[in-house]
Amino acid sequence: MSLNWKEINVVLDELQLPGAQIQKVNQSAYDILALHLYSLAGSKTLLIALSPGACRIHQTFRAVPKNEKPLRFAEFLKSRLLNGRIEEAVQLGSDRIVKLIVRRADERLYMYIRLWSNAANIIVTNEQGTILDAMRRSPRRGEVSGGSYIPESSQQAPKKEYSVRPYDGYKSFNEMLDAWYAEHGGTLSLETLREQVQKAYKGRINRLGASLDQIRQKIIEFEEADKLKEYA
């Protein structure tokens, strides 16, 4: 289960990210990013996951493993955001897109974190909206370096009433989320991936079936053409 927009607001309210400095960047997998932050309130690790069926952003209280091979997007963030300070951290309406504004020296960059299970991404732009890089480069959507990005809307209005899942027994909502996804996140992602694969192969089988029907029809037409020649 990915976070809904109300839960994202609770996460951001608890974290109070403005003023925090980005001290480390760790991309442990192609869909997992961790920002190690420091502020007057102390240090914290912000986890961002684009995993299918488990898209989320929250503080993690667990060690995030390092990737033995440096990944492209993490190296980009280190070169542009490291030691920068977060000036703003907001969700855009109810669209499950979190906007972080990060200033480093005289440069201000925008990080858009889109938490949609079917199109999750992290896109970094300059103040003019020019894309500097994206965690998942998507030429089809124009989400590549040098492109332009204007945050799109996933919905005109919430399609259904959402609620914040209960977190009794935990000090914070972030603490509950970290524990819950540590237990269930992998299973959720696997189930979603399985559904996507089944859907893709079902579509492929249907297309192959249609092609076979066309071939059979052509065979029949050729056979009929041979008979007409014999009659002639």
C-alpha positions in Angstrom: 0.0 0.0 0.0 1.5 3.3 -1.1 1.0 6.5 1.0 -2.1 8.5 0.3 -2.0 12.3 0.2 -3.3 12.7 3.8 -0.6 10.5 5.1 2.1 12.4 3.2 0.9 15.6 4.9 1.2 14.0 8.3 4.7 12.8 7.5 5.8 16.3 6.3 4.2 18.0 9.3 6.1 15.7 11.7 9.5 16.0 10.0 9.7 19.8 9.8 12.2 19.6 6.9 12.8 23.4 6.2 16.2 24.4 7.5 17.7 20.9 7.4 21.0 20.4 5.7 21.6 17.5 3.3 24.8 15.9 4.5 24.8 12.6 2.8 23.0 10.9 -0.2 22.6 7.1 -0.4 20.8 5.3 -3.2 20.8 1.7 -2.1 18.7 0.5 -5.1 17.3 1.9 -8.3 14.0 2.7 -6.5 15.3 3.6 -3.0 16.9 6.9 -2.0 18.0 8.1 1.4 18.9 11.7 2.4 20.8 12.1 5.6 19.8 15.4 7.1 20.9 17.6 10.0 19.1 20.4 11.7 18.9 22.1 15.1 16.5 19.3 16.1 19.2 16.7 15.4 20.0 14.2 12.6 17.5 12.1 10.7 17.4 10.0 7.6 14.7 10.7 5.0 13.7 7.6 3.0 12.1 7.9 -0.4 10.9 4.7 -2.0 9.5 4.5 -5.6 8.7 0.8 -5.2 5.6 -0.4 -7.0 2.7 -0.7 -4.5 4.8 0.8 -1.7 5.6 4.4 -2.8 6.4 6.4 0.2 8.4 9.1 1.9 9.2 9.1 5.7 11.9 9.1 8.2 13.7 5.8 8.7 15.2 4.7 12.0 17.1 1.8 10.4 20.4 1.6 8.6 20.1 2.0 4.9 22.6 -0.3 3.1 25.1 1.3 0.7 25.2 0.2 -2.9 28.6 -1.2 -3.8 28.4 0.4 -7.2 27.6 4.2 -7.2 24.4 4.8 -9.1 24.0 7.7 -11.5 21.3 9.6 -9.8 22.9 9.5 -6.4 26.2 10.8 -7.9 24.2 13.6 -9.5 22.6 14.6 -6.2 25.9 14.5 -4.4 27.3 17.0 -7.0 24.4 19.4 -6.9 22.6 19.0 -3.5 25.2 17.9 -1.0 25.5 20.5 1.9 22.5 22.4 0.6 19.6 23.4 2.9 16.0 22.6 2.4 14.1 25.9 2.2 10.6 24.4 1.5 9.0 20.9 1.8 5.4 20.8 0.7 2.9 18.5 -1.0 1.2 19.9 -4.1 -2.4 19.8 -3.2 -3.7 16.2 -3.0 -1.5 15.0 -5.9 1.1 12.9 -4.0 3.9 15.1 -5.4 6.3 16.4 -2.8 8.3 19.5 -3.7 11.6 20.2 -2.0 13.3 23.5 -2.6 17.1 23.2 -1.8 19.5 26.1 -1.8 23.2 25.6 -2.0 25.3 28.7 -2.2 23.6 30.9 -4.9 21.8 28.0 -6.6 18.3 27.0 -5.8 17.1 23.6 -7.1 13.6 22.0 -7.1 13.2 18.3 -6.3 9.8 16.9 -7.2 9.0 13.5 -5.6 6.1 11.9 -7.4 4.7 9.1 -5.4 2.4 7.4 -8.0 2.7 3.6 -8.1 2.3 3.5 -11.9 4.6 6.5 -12.6 6.8 7.2 -9.6 9.8 9.4 -10.1 12.1 12.0 -8.6 12.9 14.9 -10.9 15.3 17.7 -10.2 15.0 21.0 -12.0 16.4 24.5 -11.9 14.2 27.6 -11.1 13.2 27.8 -14.7 11.8 24.3 -14.7 14.5 22.8 -16.9 15.2 19.2 -15.9 18.7 18.6 -14.6 18.2 14.9 -14.0 15.6 12.3 -13.1 15.9 9.1 -11.0 14.0 7.3 -13.8 14.7 8.8 -17.2 11.5 8.6 -19.3 11.8 10.0 -22.9 8.2 9.2 -23.5 7.1 11.6 -20.7 9.9 14.1 -21.5 11.5 13.4 -18.2 15.1 13.5 -19.3 18.0 16.0 -18.8 17.3 19.2 -20.7 13.6 18.7 -20.8 11.0 20.9 -19.1 8.9 19.7 -16.1 5.7 21.2 -14.9 4.1 19.2 -12.1 1.1 17.4 -13.5 -2.0 16.6 -11.6 -3.0 13.0 -10.9 -6.6 14.0 -10.2 -8.8 17.0 -10.2 -10.2 16.1 -6.8 -9.7 13.1 -4.5 -11.7 10.2 -6.1 -12.5 8.8 -2.7 -12.2 9.6 0.9 -8.8 8.8 2.3 -7.8 8.5 5.9 -4.6 8.2 8.0 -3.9 4.7 9.1 -3.8 4.4 12.9 -0.5 4.5 14.7 -1.4 3.8 18.3 1.6 2.6 20.3 4.2 4.5 18.3 5.7 7.9 19.2 5.2 9.2 15.7 3.5 8.4 12.4 7.0 8.2 10.8 8.0 5.6 13.3 5.0 3.5 12.6 5.5 3.7 8.8 9.1 2.7 9.1 8.2 -0.4 11.1 5.2 -1.3 8.9 7.0 -1.1 5.6 10.0 -2.9 7.0 7.6 -5.8 7.6 5.3 -5.5 4.6 7.0 -3.4 1.9 8.8 -6.2 0.1 5.7 -8.3 -0.2 3.6 -5.4 -1.5 6.2 -4.6 -4.2 6.4 -8.2 -5.2 2.6 -8.6 -5.5 2.3 -5.4 -7.6 5.1 -6.5 -9.9 3.5 -9.8 -10.3 0.2 -8.1 -11.4 2.1 -5.9 -13.8 3.8 -8.9 -15.4 0.6 -10.8 -15.7 -1.1 -7.9 -17.3 1.7 -7.4 -19.8 1.8 -11.0 -20.8 -1.9 -11.2 -21.0 -1.9 -8.3 -23.5 1.0 -10.0 -25.4 -0.9 -13.3 -25.6 -4.0 -11.5 -26.9 -2.0 -9.7 -29.6 -0.3 -13.0 -30.6 -3.8 -14.6 -30.8 -5.1 -11.9 -33.1 -2.0 -12.3 -35.3 -2.6 -16.1 -35.6 -6.2 -15.5 -36.5 -5.1 -13.2 -39.3 -2.6 -15.8 -40.6 -5.3 -18.5 -40.6 -7.6 -16.2 -42.5 -4.9 -15.6 -45.1 -4.3 -19.3 -45.5 -8.0 -19.9 -46.1 -7.9 -17.1 -48.7 -4.9 -18.6 -50.5 -6.5 -22.0 -50.5 -9.7 -20.6 -52.0 -7.6 -18.7 -54.6 -6.0 -22.0 -55.7 -9.4 -23.6 -56.1 -10.6 -20.8 -58.2 -7.6 -21.3 -60.5 -8.5 -24.9 -60.9 -12.1 -24.1 -61.7 -10.9 -21.5 -64.3 
